[in-house]
Amino acid sequence: MTLGELVDRYRLELQDETVGVRKSWEEMFRYTFKQYPEDAELNTFDLGTFADGLLSSDMNPQIVEGYVKRWRDLLAWAKGI
């Protein structure tokens, strides 16, 4: 599975969420796709590299931590689909 495929599947899960929640996830996806192409295989997605890239762009460390946690949870969710 690719990152883009996972994101597309998860967007379906977000349909019943508030606009604010969906926008927050979309922002995270946008930052992710700046570092990794949508067609990247999940096994090439490294959370440490992702976090380092966000931190090097001067993103707030607490936001980075939240994005990493979300990705950890999303990757765990992906194992069940």
Salt bridges, closest charged atoms under 4 A:
ASP8 OD1 - ARG11 NH1 2.96
GLU26 OE2 - ARG11 NE 2.72
ASP73 OD2 - LYS69 NZ 2.69
